[in-house]
Structure formats: structure tokens, C-alpha cells
Amino acid sequence: MAQTYDYIIVGGGSAGCVLANRLSANSEVSVLLLEAGGSGRSVFVDMPSAFAIPMASKEFNWGFFSEPERGLDGRPMDAARGRGLGGSSAINGMVYVRGHPGDFDEWETLGAEGWNYAGCLPYFQRAETWMHGGDDYRGGDGPVGTCNGNNRKNPLYQAFVDAGEEAGYGLTDDYNGFRQEGFGPMHMTVKDGMRSSTRRAYLEAARSRPNLTVITRAEVECVGLEAGVARTVAYWRHGSRQEVVAKQEIILSAGSIGSPSILQRSGIGPRDVLEKADVSVIHELPGVGANLTDHLEVYFQYRCKAPITLNGALDPLSKLKIGSQWLLTKTGLGASNHFESCGFIRTRAGVAWPDIQYHFLPGAVRYDGNAAFDGHGFQVHVGPNKPESRGHVRIRSGDIREAPEIVFNYLATEKDREDWRICLRLTREVLNQPALDDFRGAEIQPAIDLSDDEAVDAWVRDNVETAYHPSCSCRMGGADDALAVVDANCRVRGVTGLRVVDSSVFPSIPNGNLNAPTIMVAERAAALIRNETMLASDATRWQPTDWQSTQREGQAQRPLDADMLGAAR
């Protein structure tokens, strides 16, 4: 006889661990958490500077790839997703960015009633313990620890911020608070020198509850419906197909790739996709798997004149010393992701809030953690954050062993391509300000003539990488939105007892990294499920008064000119 639970949560990642904690806090309900991967435990997961290792591991990464992308000259794109308790919060770069208040006001205009900034801010706060304590914007006693790593001890961090100011942009003390726009310190999900994944932050505190059951190595096949009500979840574990029953609700938190795939395998989705995959159509819902959105980024890399960068710590002996210090004390270079300065700017006048994001790194390294070139260097990760291009997730069959078809459709619109041209030009201008003169050597990349649109477009196609921010593939929206998959309560439209709670429900992609808003969505959804009185904040936000007519607050000390465009300095 199948086991029965009040709530069944599918996916123990950034959202699922939050839900497991918050729902099981009610001792009168039983909660089951199903996770396809393992325990999520590893010293390389916990050590902030080692994040490239679990990301490259089959134990912690689903290993998805997109189809050849037309906009990237046929390049498939890595689509890494976390596998194991903690999900992508266990393999990501730990960057903590909530997004701009305007992003969430935009959500409400797209049909997600109540998901405006005022309605979301209290749930960002509920999730967080900020290193400087709580205030009108930051949380002081939540599960996820956030900090600034090693507090920008390397002089390059401040030089980058100073360069942004010299370029005519403002400063921000806290981009997750009153003001996002500008340059300043960057924040990360690290507490006491260790990664603050949702496994560590939420699940470990709840594992001892007798009403919470966690089953790992359980890959979900489908949800079973009876007369339009979600009743069962079928999953495979150690070669055996098993089934569990939900008395109240089934909640999919399998992420922007996993959740639409499970819905489609359950017969919920676009008719043509299901019929092609030879899956019976149980409930036609055209938006399932549509609207897939992602951020792209490139690296601006420079040689550094001073031997002060992370490149001096990438040899085996240095890594051993860093690892030993971290193991013994949870301090030193091992306790940071090293993205400790950042910037948020607007591409053009008339853009109401930032749509370009900078991550600054005092080293020149690849995603695998190895040096990009011999010698010392530094780099900036940068890319436009509001792409128009949309892709899809589609199952190929009902077999869980077959990866879905993933198409991001990158750079499909002229605006997206133009945003990249502007982005590269503005970035070279920032990086050529006087504040970096003592450190900036030769430009390694892009090192091309940025006045040549065709050359820029070709370089972007060849060099962009994913920022690993897939989202929006089961988007939230109003009843008049034909492609909305869930309503403002995260309930799947047309199905009773079934919700989706993860980054797939975002109505649009926020201006920033996705882990923080994913956790917030789970916190707010948990409150909705528990029928709590919903919270709202009256905190104000900064807005430039002349945003309609100006792209930045001031003038660059060293303005972008033909020389700067045409030849890397």
C-alpha cells in the first residue's frame, strides 16, 4: 500500500528545502521531500572558493546541455543544474542579488498579483541573516547567512568601484537595500566561512522533525491525476518504481528544467509536445516549458601590473595552504567566492532601472578554477540582464532517462544584440578610468574594435557563456495570459492540489542572480500554503530623477572615444 503524506515536495533544491522546513514546522501535517540526487554533502560544496569542483561533478550536476543555439553559430550551451539536497544552491557561485524593486513591480503588472516589491521584500528579509544585522531592507535572523566574504582586502576591489564612480556612475553601500544602481561591495551566501546552501540553512534544522521524511536518489517520473486532482507521485529509486499519495498538495520544486519536464511527463502541457513525445494529454496547458529565459555573460580580462591577484594562489602548494587554513579555521581565501565588488548600470536613457550587472574578480580564471593565462590578471563578468529572447523545455519521451530538449534561443532579437554592443562599450569605458591605471595592463579579451558592430556580434557569439540563470518556464500570470502555467498562488491552472514553486514560475527574469529570488518565492509560497496573513513593506527605493533623459548621473573622467573603442588600452 502506498505511503500517504499531506504534502509531497518534488525537488530538494533552492526552493524545496525552504518548503520542507516551513511546511513541516506545523507538527500536525506530514511532509515528504523527494530528491533525485544524494545528500549534497561534500567539503567542496561547503568551501566557498571551491565551487567550480561540485559544478563539474556528475554527483552534483544534472549535466544538461542545450541544443545547438542558432544565435551562437550552433554552439550548445552548458545548462548545469544542481543535483542533490541543496540543488543549485550547492553548486552556484553564491552571489546574493535580490534583483531591483522594479523587477517585482513588473511581476505584478504581468499578472502575478501580490508579487510586487512591497509584497516580496518581507520574504527576502525572512530568509536572511545579513552580516550587519536587520533593518528596513535586510533580514537579521533568517536561515541564510549573507556577507561580503573577506571584506575586499585586495586593493583591486576598491579600484574597480572607484573606476565606476570616475565613469560617472553613483555608489551604493547596499545594492540589496535602498539603492541597487551604482558600484559597491558584493554579497554572498556564506556564513561562518561556509556556503549557506538551502540544505545547510533550512533542511538540516528540520531533519529531526518526525513529520518530515526525506528520500534521496528518488527521480520523479510523473504526477498522477484523478478527476483533475493531483493525487500521486511516481518515482524511481534503485531501479524500482514506487508511488506515494498526497492528501493535500503536491508541490513541484524541480527547477526551470525539471518542473516543466515532470509536468509534461504527467500529461500536462502543450498538446503538440506531448503527442510528439507519445504522452497522453491529460490537461492541455500551452505555457508549460515555454518562455525559458537565461542570462549570458562574458569576461573582460586584463593583465595586472602588480602581483596581487588570485593568479598567484592557483599553484598546487598555494591551494593546499588555502584549503588547510579553511579546514582548520574557516577563514582565508577559501572562505570567499572572491566576487566582492560589483556594479549595476543602465544601458541607455529611458531605462528605469539597471539592466547591466558587473561581478569583479581580482584574478583571471576560467570557470573550472584554472588560470586564464600565465601571470597576474583580473576580470569582470558582465552582461545585459533583461533579454527579450525566449526558449523552451520539451520532453522527448515519457522516459526519465532521456534528457529534455532545451533551447534558450539566445540573441534572437536585434535589441538583445544591440544591448551587447552597448554593454561592451560601456564596460571598456569603466575599465579604462584612472583608478585602474596602476593595475591595468594589456586587455586580453575582448581586445577587439568595439566600433565595428559585426566584429562585436561575432565575438559575442563566440565567447558568451551562460550565467546559469534558467527561469520562467512555468511562468506565473493572470487568467488572461494564455501561456501562464500557475496563478498568483503558484497553483497549476486547471489542476487542483498541484503547485509549482521554483524559478520556473518567475513572470520575468530579475536583474541579478537567481538564488535569492528563488528562496524568496519559496518563502512567500510557503506562507500562502499555510494561509498566513501576507506581509507587506513600506520601504522606499532609490530612483534617479532624470532616468528618462540620462544614462548615468555624471560624466566620465575619461570618456569613451574612438581611440578607446578601436584599440584595447
PyMOL commands that set and color helices and strands:
alter all, ss='L'
color gray80, all
select helices_A, chain A and resi 16-24+43-46+48-50+52-55+70-72+87-90+101-109+117-127+155-166+198-206+255-265+271-276+310-313+316-329+333-335+414-431+434-436+453-463+503-505+515-529+562-566
alter helices_A, ss='H'
color red, helices_A
select strands_A, chain A and resi 3-10+31-34+128-130+144-146+182-185+190-191+194-195+212-215+219-226+229-237+240-252+268-269+283-284+290-292+296-304+341-345+356-361+377-384+391-394+405-407+440-445+465-466+498-500
alter strands_A, ss='S'
color yellow, strands_A
deselect
rebuild
show_as cartoon
